[in-house]
Amino acid sequence: MPLYKQILLGDIIVTILEFITGYIVNIQFGWGVWDYSHIPGSIMGQICPFFVLCGCRCV
């Protein structure tokens, strides 16, 4: 698999895991470990689109 596909796949996996973890820890448990809700385009305050794009541009 080409390197760019590996990076894209890894970024997708990490983003999904971040969302699941954030949903459980921050929303369900109410711990408030992180909150990206002030950033435009964030998903339920758990995923920052800027950081997702940064992960894809590391090559």
Backbone hydrogen bonds, N-H to C=O, Kabsch-Sander energy under -0.5 kcal/mol:
donor,donor_aa,acceptor,acceptor_aa,energy
5,K,2,P,-0.6
6,Q,2,P,-1.8
7,I,3,L,-2.5
8,L,4,Y,-2.1
9,L,5,K,-2.6
10,G,6,Q,-2.5
11,D,7,I,-2.5
12,I,8,L,-2.2
13,I,9,L,-2.5
14,V,10,G,-2.6
15,T,11,D,-2.2
16,I,12,I,-2.4
17,L,13,I,-2.4
18,E,14,V,-2.6
19,F,15,T,-2.3
20,I,16,I,-2.5
21,T,17,L,-2.7
22,G,18,E,-2.8
23,Y,19,F,-2.8
24,I,20,I,-2.2
25,V,21,T,-3.2
26,N,22,G,-2.3
27,I,22,G,-1.2
27,I,23,Y,-0.7
28,Q,23,Y,-2.5
29,F,24,I,-2.2
31,W,25,V,-2.2
36,Y,45,G,-3.0
39,I,36,Y,-2.1
42,S,39,I,-1.8
43,I,47,I,-1.3
44,M,42,S,-0.8
46,Q,43,I,-2.5
47,I,43,I,-0.7
52,V,48,C,-1.8
53,L,49,P,-2.3
54,C,50,F,-2.0
55,G,51,F,-1.7
56,C,52,V,-1.1
57,R,53,L,-0.9
57,R,54,C,-0.6
58,C,55,G,-0.8
